[in-house]
Amino acid sequence: MIDALQDLSGPTSVWGNAVEEGLELGIDKINSEGGVNGKKLELIVYDVKLDAQEAITAYNRLVDQDKVVAVAGPPISGIGLALAAVAEEKGVPTVGSFMDPRCTVSEDGVLQNYMFLMQPSTVQYAEILADYALKELGINKMAVFYDQSNAYVVSLVGPFKEYVKNNGGSIDAEEVYKKDDKDFKTQLNKIKEAGVEALFAPNYIQDSVLTVQQADQIGLDITIIGAFDYAPPFASTLSDPELVDDIYFANNYLNADPKLKELRDVYFEKYGEEPINKVFLGYDKILIIADALKRAGSEEPTAIKDALEKVSNLQCTTGIITISPNTHSPVGLSMVIFKMERYL
């Protein structure tokens, strides 16, 4: 039995529901091929509502009552950080897309034995974006604008700033806000006054929408560099689609990649729309867990944890995944840079 902890009704539910759909399609695929070691997989999903305590309560319930052998975790770093200690105590491995590296290795360098990341960390992601801005876009003067209460966002901003400064660029403005703030015009005006060429604003989707709309309202017309939350359906949530212009973000895959076709077709047939990136992440989590289950030859969580540390050259939709036993993070995964621009 596999459990999933996702935000299905909170502020990031658009991502949580997409992950759940990917998980279900992964389960369907594996079960249609005979399951794992002769047994069918069963999925239980709990809604954590983007609340750390809800996630901890659900994790305890799934381990103590549901007797799950592995957990498909959320794409939310704050939830991943909250689960690390309880996962260590309960000893059931969690495979998530929580990108904050502290979810897998604590700040004092201790490995989180039962936490596994299946996509690049925020450090890798931020450095990819910073390098592209400096070398490909030729941008040197930048600003950052971020939610200082969001662990995921903060873990992106630090490496981005460091990489820019260490590679010839400068951060000429840094503005922050707090969770639930909705008026960003004061901060954005300060960024406008700084005369920067680009704004790094890797916040959650609702705040990113407000940032783009309010930047337009005050006449802040510069390149915007964001994170995964700028991927679809971001553009469709803007008040005016013409605001989508000169925005860059990195994604896990190239849309035209033929490896995605089978899953895309199955998803479209079932849901009548194109899958977003979190669907592919959910699907790949199941592939990784199933791979570990096969090699473990056991439903004992510690054996599955040991097998997860040895995932190697596993073909997934988002790339070929090899998990480092030292960091519990993938090695060698690349990203694809996307540019969003006004359609004329």
Sequence and secondary structure as in RCSB ss.txt:
>XXXX:A:sequence
MIDALQDLSGPTSVWGNAVEEGLELGIDKINSEGGVNGKKLELIVYDVKLDAQEAITAYNRLVDQDKVVAVAGPP
ISGIGLALAAVAEEKGVPTVGSFMDPRCTVSEDGVLQNYMFLMQPSTVQYAEILADYALKELGINKMAVFYDQSN
AYVVSLVGPFKEYVKNNGGSIDAEEVYKKDDKDFKTQLNKIKEAGVEALFAPNYIQDSVLTVQQADQIGLDITII
GAFDYAPPFASTLSDPELVDDIYFANNYLNADPKLKELRDVYFEKYGEEPINKVFLGYDKILIIADALKRAGSEE
PTAIKDALEKVSNLQCTTGIITISPNTHSPVGLSMVIFKMERYL
>XXXX:A:secstr
 EEEEE SSSTTHHHHHHHHHHHHHHHHHHHHTT BTTB   EEEEE TT HHHHHHHHHHHHHTS  SEEE  S
 HHHHHHHHHHHHHHT  EEE    GGGTB TTS B TTEEE S  HHHHHHHHHHHHHHTS   EEEEEEETT 
HHHHHHHHHHHHHHHHTT EEEEEEEE TT    HHHHHHHHHTT SEEE    HHHHHHHHHHHHHTT  SEEE
  GGGSTTGGGGSSSGGG  SEEEEESS TT GGGHHHHHHHHHHHSS   HHHHHHHHHHHHHHHHHHHHTS  
HHHHHHHHTT  SEEETTEEE B TTTSSBSS   EEEEE    
